[in-house]
Amino acid sequence: MIPLPGELYRKAQQLPAWIRREPEVGENPWVRRLRELLLVLLIFGREFNRDRIPLRASALTFTIMLSLVPTLALGTAVLKGLGADDQMRQAAHRFIDQMEASTAIWGESGEMVPNGNDHSAPPATAEQLPGTTDHLREAVDQIFAYVDRTDFTTLGAFGVVGLVAAVIIVLGSIERSMNAIWQAGGGRPMGRRMMDYLALMIMLPLAVNLTLATEATLQSEALQERLQFFLPMGLLESILLDLLPLLLLTLTFTLLYRFLPATRVNFTPALIGGLFGAVLWLVVQGLYLKMQIGVARYNAIYGSFATLPLFLVWLQLCWIIFLAGAEMSFATQVRRNYRWDDDELSPANRLTLAFTMLMGVHNQFQHRRPAAPALLAAELHQPEGVITQVAGQLADRGLLRYYQDPASGSHGYLPGTPLEKVEPTEVLDLILGTDIPPQTGAPLAQAAVTAAREALAGKKLVGAEGVDIIAKTG
């Protein structure tokens, strides 16, 4: 029996509740896995919209356009010190060549191009429009022309500092976007952040150099002749042309998703997000180039200036894909503690969390270890972003301290003051505030706050119920 449209509509309305339902005892494992997959996709779509990813991608596109030449200039300077000053340009051209090779059999309209033996094919004319890869190659050549004209000796100390500052602005913008996705309220200490950024400035050009060297080694005829004894030539070419770019993109995205946010990201969610971003990158790249989106229109409107809008569109797509992969990592990690209500935490809920976190952090300190945000989130059944927000409020008042181990990089919270010296009324004032505006309802609000202070007078957090909530995990 075919269900009526009304029944289908009701079932569609019930689907989100079914996806979010807790697993039942004896439930089919395949059904449970399907629901968990749908749950991750539901969180991904919801957060993608709430975080306004296209808008953030536009901001990053603007930032990278302003800082592109300084960033490439510093990267080229690092490689010059290694005797490989032209590797950045070669990497960009090789990337474009790979895109062009994957779409060489497609024409401007996205249809298959007839081969040379087909006499019905129209002859090439001078009026044919350049493809997207031509515009990208022209943009790369123009950018590196500016990079080549960058003279560090002429710039002087202040000029070099300005270039470094421009690169730091780019990396800071990326980190802020990642922190917004992960709902990480507090960032890393400034000194630690600068050290991480400087390390990225050095390591990323080295990674480009290593990638090119690896690719050249794998494509050498001597190595391919040896590998033919173990792998068929068709499979070998498939691995080199298809699997290698996917693996390199997945590795790059995974490392960025794992270490760039100012919160703990587990390896498995970072890997899932990296694989999702890499696959999406390759799929969108193929569709964008094979369909030659906007080439004819932009050439007709802009003429020789069509390179700029097409390059901006490509950068925008790249940032959307990168941030989408970060959203997938976030959805995978928080799927069991995700908050579905759109409202902010109520004052009562926030006050409860503040008291419990103070006692839990103190208890962890008694065991000589900091309280990790992930541990607090798991025990209190709250997203890590909520834990970070409340901990940030307590840290601003000096009740907690943020700590990061310089050796392992692990981070957590330590008591900012002995627990016996923390007055509950101080936490109450921090959460509810002390400024009551002179309005009609001010007397009632003042009476409620005063009554709450009187109820907490003489009470201490030490010995309160719930102090061992974190101890059972240690």
N, C-alpha and C positions, 0 to 999 in steps of 0.2 A: 504494500500500500504506500503510495507516494504521500509524504507529509504535506499538509497545507502550508501556504506562505506564513500564516499566523503562527503555526507550530515551529516552523523554521526560525522565525524571528524570536520566539521565546527561547528556543534552544541556543540561539546565538547570544542572547542576553545572559543566559546561564553559563556560557562557556568560560568567561573570566573567573567566576566563582569556582567552577570545577577545576580550573588550572591551579588556582591558589589554595585549594583544599589540602589539608595535611594528609600524608599517605596513610592508608588504612592497613590494618593487620591482615595479612594474607592476600594483599592486592597483587595482581599480575605484575611481575617485574617489568615487562615490556610497556604496560600501561603507565607504570610509575616513571619509567625513563622518558616516555613520550610527554607526559605531563611536565616533567622537569625541563625538558627541552623547550616546550611551549612557554613555560614560566620564564625562562631566560630570554626568549624572544619577546615576551610581553614586557618585561622590565626594560629590555633594550629599546623597544619602540617608545615606551613611555618616557624614558630618560633622554633619548635622542631629541624628542620634542621639547621636553622641559628645559634641557640645557641649551637649546637653540644652537645646535651644532653648525648649521649653515652660516649663522651670524658670526659665531666664533671663528669659523674657517675664513670668512671674509676679513675679519680683523687680523688674523695671522697672515693672510695673503698680503694685506697692506703693509704689515710690519716687515715681512721678509723682503718685499720689494724695496723698502727704504734701506734695508741693511744687507741686501744681497751682495753688493760689490765689496763692502768691508768684510763680510763673512768669507767670501771666496778668496779675498786677498790674504786674510790670515791663514786660511787653509793652504793656499799656494805657497805662502812663506814657510810653513812647516814642512811641506814636501820639498821645497827648494833646499832646505837644510839636509835632506836625505838624498839629494841629487835626482829628484823626480819632479821637477817643477811643472811639467806639462801633464801630469797624471790626472788632475781635476778636469781639464778640458777633454782629455781622452775618455774619461769616464762618462762625461755628459754626451759626447758624440757616440760612444759605443751604446749607451742606453737608447739614444734616438735611432741608431742603426738597427738595434734589435726590434724596436717598435715598427720600423719601416719594413724589416724583413718579414715580420709576422703579418703584415697587411699588404705585401707587395702584389698579391693576386687580386686585390680589390681596387675598384675604380673610384672616381670621385663620388658617384651616386651610391656606393656601397654594393654594386653588382660586380659579378665576376668579370675580369678583363679577358677578352679572347686572346688565345695564344698567337704566335707569329705565323702559324700555318693556316690560320683562318683568313682567307682573302676577303671575307665580308667585313672585316674589322676596318673602321675608318682610320685613315692616316692621322698621325699626330700633327697638331697645328700649334702655332706659336701662341694661340689665344687660350690654350689650356691653362687652367688655374693651378697654382702651386698647392700642394697638399699641406696637411697640418704639420708633418715632420719637417717640411721645408721651412715653415715659419718657426718651428722650435729650434731648428739648427741655426737659422739666422739670428734668433734671439740669443742663443748661447754664444755665438761668435761676437755679437755686440757686447754682451756682458763681459766676456773674457778680454775683449779689447780694452775696456775700462780697467779691468783687473791688471792687465799687463802694464798699463800706464801708471799704476800705483807705485810710487817710489818711497820706501820707508825712510831712507836717509833724508829726503827732502821734507817729509812730514815732521820729523823731529819727535821728541818725547811726547808732546801734547797731542800730536796727530795720531801716534800709535795708541795712546790712551783712549782717544776718541774712537778709533777702530775697535778696540777691545770692548769699550762701552756699548757700541752698536751691536756687537755680537751678544753681549750679556743681555741686552734688551730683548733680543730675539729669543734667547733661551729662557729668559724670565717669562715672556709672554706664553711660550709653550708650556712651561711649568704651571702657570696660573690656570691655563685652560685644563690641564690634567687634574689639578687640584679641585677645580670646579666640578669636573666630572666625578671625581672620587669623593666629593663633599668633604675635603680635608681643609678645615678652617685655618689651622695654624701651619705655617711653612717651616722649613728647616732654618736653623740659625744662619745668619748672613755669612759668617766665615766659612761654614760648611758648604753653603750654596756657591760661593765664589770658587772654592776649591773644586767642586764638582763641575762647574762651568769651564774652568780652565782645563780640567782633565778632558772634558768633551772636545774642547777646541783642539787638543793635541791628538786625541784618540780617533776622532772621526776621519781626519785626513789620512791617518795611518790605516784605518779600516778600508778606505777607498783604495789606497795603494795595495794593500794585501788582497783585496777582492780582485783587482785587475791582474795581479800576479798569479793568483789562483786560477782565474779564468784563462789566462794565456797558457798556463801549464797544462790545464785540462784539454785545451784545444790544440796542443802541439801534436804534430804528426807522429813523432816518436812514441809519445805516450798512448795515442790512439791505436797505433799498430800493436803495442803490447796488450792493450785492453781488449783488442779484438779476439784474443785467444780465450777470453773469459765471457765477453758479452757480444751479442750480435751487433753489427754496425747500426742497424735501425734503432735498436734499444739504446745504444750508446749516444746516438745523436739526440734521441728523445730526452735522455737524462741531461745532456749538456745544454740543450736549447730550452727545455720546458721545466725540468725539475730544479735545475740550479738557480734560476732567478727566483723561483718560489721559495726555495730554502733560504736564500740570502735575505729576501724580504721578510720572511717569517722570523729569522734570527734577529734582524735589525729591529723590527717592531716589538718583538718579545722583550728584548733588552730595554728598550725605551719605556715600555709599559711597566716593566718590573721595577726599574730604579728611578724613573723621573718623578712620579708623584710623591708628595710629602706624606705618605702613609705606607703601611706595609701591604704589598701586593704579592700574593702567593704565586709560585711559578706556574702552576697549572692554569689558573685564569689568565695570566699574562701570555702563556703559550696559545691558549684558545683564541684570545684576542689578536695575537700576532698572526696566527694562521688565517683567521677570518679577514683581517685587514689585507694580508698578502693576496689571498684569493680574490677579494673584492677589487683590489688594485689592478690585478692582471685582467680581470673580466671587464672592468670599466675602461681600462686602457685599450683593450681590443675593440670594444664597442665604439669608443670615442673615435678611434682612428679608422676603423673599417667604415663607419658611417660618415666620416669626415664632417662631423657636426659643425655647421656654421661656416665652412670654408668659403663656399661660393658667395654667401650673403656678406660676410665680412670683407672679402676681396672687392665686391661690388661697391660697398659703402666706403671702406677705408683705403682701398688701393694698396699702396706700398706700406701703409701704416697698420695693416691687418695683423702684423706680428704681435703687437702689444695686447690687443684684446684676446687673441687666441692663447697667448702665453698666460694671461691672467686667468682665463677659464681653466686652463690645465692646472695651474697652481691651486685654484679654488677646489677643484675635484680632488687633488692630492691631499689637501688638508681635511676635507670632509671624510675621506676614506681613513686617514690616520686617526682622527678623532672618533670615528665610528668603531674602529678597532678597540680604542680605549673604553668606549661605552660597553662593548661586548665583554671586555675583561671585567669591568665593574659589575655588570649584570650577572656574570658567572660566579663571582666571588660572594656577592651579597644576596643571592637568590633565597637563602633561608632566613635572613634577618631583614629583608627589605620592608620598608614602611610604605604601606599603600595609601594611607590617609594623606591628603594634600596639605592639611593644616600643620602649622608649627607645633612643637611640643607645648602642651599646656603648662602654665606656671607650676601647677602641682606636680606634673610629671617631671619637669626640669628640676624642681627642688628635690624630689625623691632621688633622681639620678645624681645630683650634686652631693647629697649626704652619703649615698651608697658608694660613690666613687672615692670620696675622701677616706672612708673607712677601708675600702678595698685597697687603695694605694698604700695606706698606712700598713695594712696587713702584709702586703707584698714586700714592703720595705723591711718589716720585721724578719722576713725570710731572705733579706739581703739581695733583692732583685727589684728592678723597676716593674711597674705594672704596664704591660704592653697594651696599646689600644685594641688590638685584635682580641686579647684575652678579656678585656672589659666588655667589648661588644658581644662576645659569645656568651658570657655569663649573664649579662643584663638584657640580652635579646634585643639589642638595638643596633642599627647600622653604625659602622665605625665613624661615619661623618658626624652623627649625633654625639657620639662620645667625644670626638675631637672638639666640637663646638662648646660643649659644657666644660670640658677640661680647659679650653682656652679662656673661658670666663674665670674659672678658679685660678688659673695661672696669672691672669692679669691682676688679680687681687693679692697674689703672693701666697695663695694657699697650696698650690701645686707648682712643681718645677718640671720643665721638659728636659729630658736627658737622652743623649745619643752616644752610644759606645763608639769611640773613634776607631777601635780595632775591627769590630764586626759590623758596624753600621746599624745595629738594632737600636730601637728607640722605645721610650716609654715615659712614664711619669713617676716622679718622686715627691714625697711630702715637702711642701715649702716651709712648714713650721710644725712643731710637735702637735699631735692631734689633741692632746689635753689642753692646749692653749687656743684651740679654735672654738670660738663661740658660735653656737647654732644660729644666733640672731644675726651674726655677720654674714653667714651664708644666705639667710632669709632676705636680708637687705640687698645682697648681691643679685639674687634671682628676681625678687619683686621690685626692687628699686626703692629709693627713698623720696624721690621727687613726686609730689602729688599736686597737680595743677589746681589753681583756685577756681573750681567749677562747682556746679550745683551738687554733684555727687561726691565732692571732696570729703565732707564729714563722714559719710558712710565708709569710703575707702580708707580714711585715716583710722576709723574705729576698727576696721577689719585688720589692718596692719598692726595696730597697737595691741589688739587681742592676740594676734599670732606671736608677737614679741613676748608678751606676758606669759603665754603658754610655754614658750621655750626658755624662759628665764630660769637659771639654775641648772639646766640640763647640759650634759656633756656628750660628745660623740664617743668617747672612750667607754667601753662596756655596753654600748647600745646594741640592741638586737640587730642581727644582720652583718655584724662586723666580720664574720668568718665566711662571707659569701664567696670570696675569692680564694680563701685558704684551701678549699677542697680541691682546687685545680693544681695546686703546687705540689 
